[in-house]
Amino acid sequence: MQGSGVGFLISNLIFFAIFIGLFYFLLIRPEKKRREEHRKFLENLKKGDKVVTSAGILGTIDQIEEDYVVLKCEGTTKCKILKEHIVGYQPDYEVKKLQNQPNKEDK
């Protein structure tokens, strides 16, 4: 009888280890990768880039501070926004930026 209790415990531990492994590879690891890519994106921002915020505000970077970015929105409107809330380039700007980069095949 005691042998079956130990087998039950081992099978539960194996199931728990597999569950933790799946949790890590499906949730934690991809999120770390996304955060690292977003951090690199924020480090590469420069004045004049056209960006979108998490609130959907479109603007051109006018000034970059340590934690904040000043966006020029429409006309003379400027907004001071936390850097971490910038989620990407404006769709049309990203295409133009990629077209302006030299191709590796041209070299």
N, C-alpha and C positions, 0 to 999 in steps of 0.2 A: 503494500500500500504506500509506503513512503517513497518508493521509486517513482510512482505516478505523480506525486506532488512535486518532486524535483523536475521532472519532465515538463510539467505544466508551467512551473516557474521559468524554466529556460525558454520554452516556446513564447511565453509572454515577454520576456526580455528581448528576444530576437525580433518579435513583432514591434515592440516599442522602439528598438534601434532602427528598424526599417522605416518606421513612421517618422522619426526624427530626421533621418537621412533624406527622405522625400520632402519633408517640410523645408529643410535647408536648401536643397537643389531647386525646388519649385517656387519658393517665396523669398528667402533671405538673400541668396546669391544674386538673382536677377535684380533685386532692389539695390543692392550694393553697387552693381555695375551701372545702373541708371543714375544713381547719385554721383558716381565718379565721372560719368560722361557729362552730367549737368554742371559739375564743378569746373571741369575743363572748359566747357562752353562759356561759363561766366568769366573765367580768367582770360579768354580770348576776345571778349567784347572790346570794341573800340568806338571812339567818337564817330558818329555818322552812320553806324549800323542801324538798320530798321528792324525793330523787334516787336514781339507780342508779349503781353503780360498774362498771368494766370487769370486775370479779370477780363481779358479780352481787349485791353487797351492797346491800340497801335500807336507807335511813336518812333521817333529817331533819337538816338542817344546824343544828348547835348553835352553832358558832363558825367564823368565817372568818379565816384568817391569810393572809400573803402567798403562800406556796406550799402551805399545807396547809388542810384543812377538817376540823373535828371533827364526825363524824356520830353522832347518837344513834340506835342501832339498835333494840334490843328491850329494853324496861324501862329499866334504868339503864346499859346497856352503851354505851360511847362508843368510837369508833375514830378515830384520827388518820390521814387519808388524803391523799395528794398530790392537789392540785386537778385535775391533768391526767388522773387516772383516773376522774373523774366523767364519764359518757357521756351522761346525759340525765335528764329528770324521770321519776318513776315514772308508769307509764301512766295510772292512775286520777287522779293528781294533775294531770297535764297537761291532761286533759279538763276538770276542775273549774276550773283556772286560765284556760283559754280561755273557759269559760262566764261567768266573773266579769268579763271584759274587756267594756267597752261596745262595741257595734257602731258602725261608721262610718255606717251607714244611719240609726241613731237620732238622730244629730246634725242 
